[in-house]
Amino acid sequence: MKFYRAAPLTAMPSGQGAGDDARLTGAAPVIAIRAADLVSPARRLPAGGDRTALVVAGTPQIRTGDQVVFVKVVAVAPAVVRRDGRVQAGGHPADHARLGALEQQLDDLACPGVIDEIAAAATLTGKVKGKVRRAMTAALTIRATVLMALMPDADYGEVMAAVLGDLVLVPWQRPFRVPGSKVMSTWRTALGPAPLAGLRERLLAAAGAEHRDHDSRAVLVGGPGHELRLGSIDGSVTRVPDTPANREAFGSTGTADDSAPYPQVRDLLATDASTRGTEGRGRAGAPGHDAHPVSRGVHRWPALGPRQELPRR
C-alpha cells in the first residue's frame, strides 16, 4: 500500500497565483473538476487493460508533445464557491481518509465500512465530548491507531500525516491542519480500548470463519454433514530433576528398569491440520511410562471438541 507524506500547510498560500506553467509547477495547486465532466479521450469506456488518463469534456484534442498537467483524484466532495470566485471543498478531510489496500482487506474480511460502523457506536469520554466536529473524529482515530502497527518507528505526527496524505492539500471550506501529537493522544484516551478491541474480535471471527468455510487447504474427514476437523499431536521429552516424585509421575526412557539418569516429561502439542494453529498443549509421562498420553492429553484441552479427530501415532 502507498501512503503519501504531506506537510501541514494549506493547499495554496494566499496571494500566490498560477497564471503560467512555471507557477503551476512551483505552487503545486489543487485542481477542481466537476466529476460529471470527466470523460475518456478514447471515445469509449476504458477497458481493463487500457492505460489512459481521463480528460475534461470539451477539451481540445490533446496531441503528442502538448504540455499536459496530470493529476490524481484526492477527494470527491461538494463544491463551495465564495463570492470572489474561490472554489473550496465542503465537508471534512477525516471523512475521506482511508487506509488504502489495508482498509479494503478489513472491509472484505468483516463488512464494508466496518471502521465507520464501529466509530459511530463509540462513546467518547474525558476531554472530548458531544458531537461537535473537530480536527479529529472517532473513525480517524481508529484508522491512525491501526496504521501505527505498520509504522512502529513513527510518532503521532508522522502517523497522522500518513493517514491524511494529500487531503491536507485540498482547500477545504474550513482551514485544516494535520492534528498534532497532543490531539491524537487526547482522542485515543477519549476513545478508549473498546472500539479497537471490537474491531479485533470481528476480524478474528471473520478470519476463523474464512478458514472454516473457504480454506482450500482445509483438511476434513467424514461424510457430508458429519465432517470432522483433522488435527495432529506431536511430542518432545524434557529432563527434570531426579527425585522419587518425578520418577513416579513421569518415568524415563532408554532403559527397561527405569534406571536412566533423569526422569523425563513428555510435552504434547496439538495442532490443526488446516491452519497449522496450536489447539492445545499438555504434559504426560515419558514414552513407555504413560500408556495413554494422547487420551489423557485430549481431556485437558477443552478447545478440542467432539467434532475433531486426532489421529493416534
N, C-alpha and C positions, 0 to 999 in steps of 0.2 A: 504494500500500500504506500501511497505517497502523501506526505504532509508538507505543506508549503510554509516556510518561515515568513513571518510578517512583522514589520515594526509597528509599534503602537502610535501610528500617525493617522491624520485624516486623509481622505482619498486624494485631494488636490489642495495645496495651500492657497488661501485666498489671495487674489491678485495675480496668480500665475496662470497664463492662458495657454492655448495650444493652437496657435494660428498657423504654424508651418510644420514641416516634417521634423526639423531639429527639435522644436519644442515638444512635439509628440513623443519623441524618443526620450528626451530628458525628463519630462514631467511624469511619464508613465500613467496617463489618465485612465479613468474608468469610462468605458463606452456603454451608453444605454441604448438598447434597440428594442423596439416592440417585438414581443415573441411572435405575434401574428405576421410580422414582416419577414421572418427568416424563411428562406426557400433554398432549394438545391439548385446550383447553377447547371446541373446536367439535365434539367427539364424532366426529371423523373425521380421517383422515390429512391434514395440511396439503398443499394443492396448491401448484403453483409460484408462483401469483400471490397466495396468501394472506399477509396481514401480521398475524400473531398471535404473542403470547408463549406459551410453554409454562407450565403450572401443575403443582403437586404434586397427585398423585392423592388424592382425598378432601377437597380444599379446598372449603369452602362456595362457592357460586356467587358470582362477582365481579360486582358491579353498578356501573353508571355512577355515578361520584362517589366510590367507595371509594378510600381511600389505599392504593396498591399499590407495593411495592418491586420495581423492575425491575433485574435483574442479568444479567450476561453470563457465559458459560462461560469460565473461565480455564484450568482443567485438570480432567481426569478421572483420578483416582488412587485407590488403595485407602485406605480409612479406617483410622486408628489412633486408638483410643479409650483415653484414660487412665483411671486408677482414679477420678479425681474427676469424670469425665464429659466432659472436654475432648475435642473431635474435631479431629484433625490429619490431614494428608495424608502418606501414605507415599511413598517414592521420593525423587527429586532433581529440583529445578527445571530443571536442564540437560537432563533427558530430555524435557521438554515445550517447550523453547524452539525456536521455528521462525522463519523469515523471511517468513511470510505469502505474499503473491502471488509474491514473488521466488523463494521456495523451491519453490512449486508449478510455476513455469516451469522451474526447474532439473530437477525430477523429471520433468516432461513431456518435456524435451529428452533427458536422459541416461537415467535409470531411477528408479523410486520409491525413495526413501531413499538417494540417491547420496551425500549428505554423511555419513550414518551409516555407509555401507559403506566409504567412504574412511577415516573416522576409526577404524573397527575394525581396519583393516590398518596404521594408522600406528604407528611406533615412536618413543616419547618418549625424549629424551636429556637430558643436563645435570642440572639440579636436580629435574626431575620424572621419576620412575621408578616402575615397578611398576604394579599395577592398583588401588591404594587409592583409594577415592572421595574427592575433594577438592571445593573450591568450584567448580573448573573441570573440564571434560572436553575431550577432543580435538575432539569434534563441536561443542561450544560455542565453542571457539577458532576453528574453521574458519568457523562462522557469523558470529562477530564480525568476523573478518578480511574476509569478503565484504561485510559491512554497512559496513565502513569506506569502501568505494568510493562509497557513497551518502551518506556523512556526512563529506565531506572536511575540514570545519572543526571536527569534534568530537574530543575527546580520548578516551583509552581508557575512562575512567569513563562518559562520556556514551554511547559506543557500547554498553558492557555494559548500562547502564540501558535502552537502547532495545531491545536484542535480548531481554532478560529481561522487560521490560514489567511487567504486573500479576502475574507469577508470584511476585515478591518479596512480594506481599501475602498469599499463601496461608500459613496456619500449618503449615509443614512439620514433620515429625517431629523433624528436627534444625534448630536455628535457622540461618537463611541470610541473608547479606547480599550485596549486589552486589559482586563482586570488583573491587578497585581497579586502578589503572594498573600497579603493580608486578607484581601477579599475572598480569595479561594479558600483560605484556611477557615474563615468565618462561615462560609457556606457549607463546607464539609462538616463542620461541627453542628450547624443547624440542621443539616440533612440527616445526620446520624448514620449508623451502620445498617439499619433495617432495609432500605431500598437496595443497597448493593448485595446484601445477603439474599434478598428476594430474587434479584437477577441471577445470582449464582445458583440458587436452588432450581430455578426454572431452566437454566442452561444444562445443569447436571441431569435433571429429569429428562430433558429433550435428548441429550446425548445418550442416556441409557435406553430410551425408547428407540432411538435410531439403531443402536446396536442390536436390540432385541428383534426389531421388525424388519430392518433393511440392510443389515450387515451381510455382505456377500460371503464373508468368511465364517459366518455363524455355523457352529457345529452342533447339530441336534441329532438325537436318536429317538426312535419310537414312531408310531404311525400318526397320521393327521389327527389333530385334536388331543393327542397324548404325547406331544413332543417333550423331550427332556433335554435340558442344557447339559452339555458334556463338559466335564472338568477332569482334572488330574491331580494326583498327590505325589510329591517327591519329598525326600527327607535327607537330612545330614546328621552326623553324630558329633557331639562336643564333649570333651573330657570335663569331669567335675572332681572336686576334692574326694580323696579316697577315705570315706567314712562308712561305718556299718550301715547307717541310714541310707546313704546314696547307693550302696551296693544292693541293699534290699529293694529299694524303689526302682532303680534303673538297670542294674546289672552291667555287664561289659561284653566286649566282643574279642574274638581271636583265640579264645581258649574254651574247652568244653567244660572245665570245672570252675569257671568264673574267677580265674586267678590272674587276669590281666592287671597291669599296674594301676589303671584308673577306671572307675565306673564311667559310663557314657550315657548322655541324654540324647534322645533322638528327636529332632525338630521336624515337624511335618508342616509342609506348605501346600495349601490347596489353591489352585489357580483355575480360572475359567478358560476353556479351550478356544473360545471365540475372541475375547478381548485381551487375553493374557493378564487380566487383572487378578489381584490376590483376593480370594474369597474368605480365607481364614488361615489361622496359624495355631498350631497346638504342639504339645510335647508328649512323648511316650517313652517307654523304656528302650534300651538298646535292642537292635535286631537279635532275635533269638530269645530274649528275656521276656518281651511282651508279645504274646501270641496274637493279639488283636489290636495293633496300634491304630489301624485305619478306622475300625469300628468305634473305638473309644474316642478318637480324634473328631469324628464326624459329630458326635453328640455334643461336643464342646463348641461347635460353630453353628450358631442359630441362623447365620446367613445361608447355610446350605439346607434348603427346604426339601420337602419330599419330591419336588419336581426336578431334582438334579441328580444325575447319575455320576458316581465317582468310580472309575474302574480300579479294581484291585491289581496290584503289581506283584 
